[in-house]
């Protein structure tokens, strides 16, 4: 049965990933996508929100892990609860809005079953109708099902659906240093979400977006007509006006045209479990104009040496496998949410540095609009490439996608290492993790079946 060639077949799934290439089915096969929802996403730690979004009792946000709808709420005792967004009665989603305040309880819109903000059952209309039926023993009587494996790390909320799997600390390890840096950029050591994200649907497989975050060989090519044109316009206008101050918009755009040699020098760092980041010794974010008063704030908070270390760590894109990217230097997190095998919803969130000059939040919002929005100068270039790739992979001329650049047959993926900035090793690292976590608990599932 060709429709089930990967179901419970560990060797078949592992065979999709070679050392130097991956099979096109990882991007286009609907069964593989289904197995990602069943196996990959439940086995790993997924970002589902930030504690600043639920400051007050009754506050909630909705999210998802793979294709599982998730509800995150703040209870009256200030505890955070991560719940499956599904009424235990008929399965109706309890909350459909991205965020809000539910008051003292959640109420199902179908039959008015109500639940406390910790998920426990509060009331059932006409409850006497369940007398003598053994309702107290039914799963429905327990309230909203809880996600047990939850970790709030510096207000970033992560969850793992699978009962078995790596601990949060073992899964992320040293990769958490990027989140640490973004938090430390606030002189008070706190981040806050105070605005909605840019949500932008992409007609491509979610992994194309993740790979692109550490692909340094495309900016000067794919963005030449957009960022390249913007730079040329600025050069012309600068000569005409005689201006000596480069607008922040040009500071954002111009680095996209950096040559290969620049990216080679700045490097890529890989970490175990598919995590990694570009911009080790410098990045496209390194030359932004200073903000008045910020350095003195940071020096007062951390001391001069530590403040300089924090500010000078200008990593480009950090991939947290499987599906988020953090850009600490401009306080942005992008969440690549799989919708179907060829459709991905991208959320781009801006964080406010609590206590820092407002200019930083203005920059973050501006960068997000300029780079990540559907009306962006450069974002549509990437989408055009994703769409062409999604279409081109239907070609039978070659079923394999090449990831061979700077390949070394002795390279390992369970290490932390800095490599050439134009290497595709971080992409190979991601697919090594993909194969690992796609099959992590599959033996148990086969035996149970």
Protein Blocks (a to p, Z undefined) as FASTA:
>chain_A
ZZlmmgoplklmmmmpcfkbccfklmmmmklmmmmmmmmmmmpccdfbdfklmmbghiac
dddehjaccdddddfkopacddddddfklopafblcfbdcebjaccdfklopacdfkopa
fbdghkllmgonlmmmpmklnopaddfbdcdeehiacddfbfbdcdfklmnmmmlmmmmm
mmmmpmnlpacdfbdcddddddddfklmmmmmmmcklmmmmmmmmmmmmmmmmmmmmmmn
opabdcfklmmmmmmmpcfklmmmnopaddehhiacehklbcfklmgccdehklmmmmmm
nojklmmmmmmmccfbdcddfkbccdfknopacddddfblmbccddddddddehiafklm
mmmmmmmmmmmmmkbmklmmmmmmmmmmmmmmmpckbccdcfkgopafkbcfkbccdddf
kbcklmmmmmmmmmmmmmmmmmmmmmmZZ
